Amino acid sequence: MEEYFPIIVAVSVGMFVWGLAVWIAGLIKNERRKLAERLAGTSGTTGSATPATSIVVQSETEGLSPLLANNSLIRGLNRRLHHAYPEASFYRFAGLSVGLSIFLCLIFLVFFDSPLMAFGAFALGGYLPLMFVNRKRNKRQKTFAEQLPEALEFLQRILRAGHSLSTGLAMMGDELPQPLSGEFRKCYDQHSLGQPLEDCMREMATRIESTDFAFFVTAVLIQRQTGGDLSQVLGNISGMIRQRIRLQQYVKAKTAEGRFTGYILVAFPVFMFFVASGMNPEYKKNLLGTSSGLTMLGIAGGLVVLGLISIRKITTVKV
C-alpha cells in the first residue's frame, strides 16, 4: 500500500492544480465577457432605462466543434448544460467528468485492488457531474413553472391597462424575479434590435422547454395572426397552469409513501452492512477481502440501484 502512496499524492495534486487553473481561466473569461458587453453597448436605451447590448442567442450547438455538433447526444447534453449553467463550457464539463472518473478509479484500484469496483467508481465519477447538472436544470424548470402563472397575470394586467405586448415584455423583464425575467428581457432586447417578435418568442420557448410556456407562446402567436382578446386568453392559461400545479402537488403527496419506502429499502442493506461489520469484523473481511465477496457486493449494489429506479418509475406520475 505504501508504494502507491506517491501516486495518489501526485494525482491529487494534479487534480487540484487542474481545478485551480480552470477556475482562474473562468474568471478571466468572465471579465473578458463583461468587457465585450460594455464595448458592444450603445448610448440609446430600450423600453426601460437599461442600455441595449448585443444579443447572442444560445443554441444547442454553441461552443461545440462541427464534429461534436453532429452527435444528437452531445447536442442534448450541451443544451442541458447551458440550461443549468449558462456560462459553462462543454469541454470543461467533459474534462471534469473524465478527470473525476480517473481519480476515483485509481483510488478504488489502489485501496481495494478490484477491477470491478474500479470500473464502478469510474462510471460513478462520470455520472456525478451529470447528476448535478440535471438537478440544477430541474430546479430551474420548477422555478419557471412556479413563476409562470403570476407572470401571465402580470402581463394580463398590463394589456388591460392599454399597453402593447412589446411594452409588456419589457416590463416583465424589469419587474419579474429571476430566472423568468432574464428570458423576457432577452426576448425584448432581441425584438428591439430588429428581430420579429414571433421569432423571439419561439426562441424563448425553445430555451425554456416548458409545456405550459409553450401554451402561452402558441396563444400569443395565434392571437397576433387572428386577433382577439389576448388578456382573457392569458387569464385562462394562468388558471389552467395553477390547476396543473395543484394536481401535481396532490399526486406527489399521494405517492410520497411509495417513494419513502424505496429510500428505506435502499438504505436498509447499507445500514445493516455497517451494523454487522461492527458486530463481526470477519463478515466485512469475507466480503471486501475476497473476489467472490466483491462480486456479490457489486451485484447487490446493481440490484439495489435497479430497484430504486423501478420504484421511482412507478411513483412518478406525469400530469
C-alpha positions, 0 to 999 in steps of 0.5 A: 500500500505504501508504494502507491502512496506517491501516486495518489499524492501526485494525482491529487495534486494534479487534480487540484492544480487542474481545478485551480487553473480552470477556475482562474481561466473562468474568471478571466473569461468572465471579465473578458465577457463583461468587457465585450458587453460594455464595448458592444453597448450603445448610448440609446436605451430600450423600453426601460432605462437599461442600455441595449447590448448585443444579443447572442442567442444560445443554441444547442450547438454553441461552443461545440466543434462541427464534429461534436455538433453532429452527435444528437447526444452531445447536442442534448447534453450541451443544451442541458448544460447551458440550461443549468449553467449558462456560462459553462463550457462543454469541454470543461464539463467533459474534462471534469467528468473524465478527470473525476472518473480517473481519480476515483478509479485509481483510488478504488484500484489502489485501496481495494485492488478490484477491477470491478469496483474500479470500473464502478467508481469510474462510471460513478465519477462520470455520472456525478457531474451529470447528476448535478447538472440535471438537478440544477436544470430541474430546479430551474424548470420548477422555478419557471413553472412556479413563476409562470402563472403570476407572470401571465397575470402580470402581463394580463394586467398590463394589456388591460391597462392599454399597453402593447405586448412589446411594452409588456415584455419589457416590463416583465423583464424589469419587474419579474424575479429571476430566472423568468425575467432574464428570458423576457428581457432577452426576448425584448432586447432581441425584438428591439434590435430588429428581430420579429417578435414571433421569432423571439418568442419561439426562441424563448420557448425553445430555451425554456422547454416548458409545456405550459410556456409553450401554451402561452407562446402558441396563444400569443402567436395565434392571437397576433395572426387572428386577433382577439382578446389576448388578456382573457386568453392569458387569464385562462392559461394562468388558471389552467397552469395553477390547476396543473400545479395543484394536481401535481402537488396532490399526486406527489403527496399521494405517492410520497409513501411509495417513494419513502419506502424505496429510500428505506429499502435502499438504505436498509442493506447499507445500514445493516452492512455497517451494523454487522461489520461492527458486530463481526469484523470477519463478515466485512473481511469475507466480503471486501477481502475476497473476489467472490465477496466483491462480486456479490457486493457489486451485484447487490449494489446493481440490484439495489440501484435497479430497484430504486429506479423501478420504484421511482418509475412507478411513483412518478406520475406525469400530469 
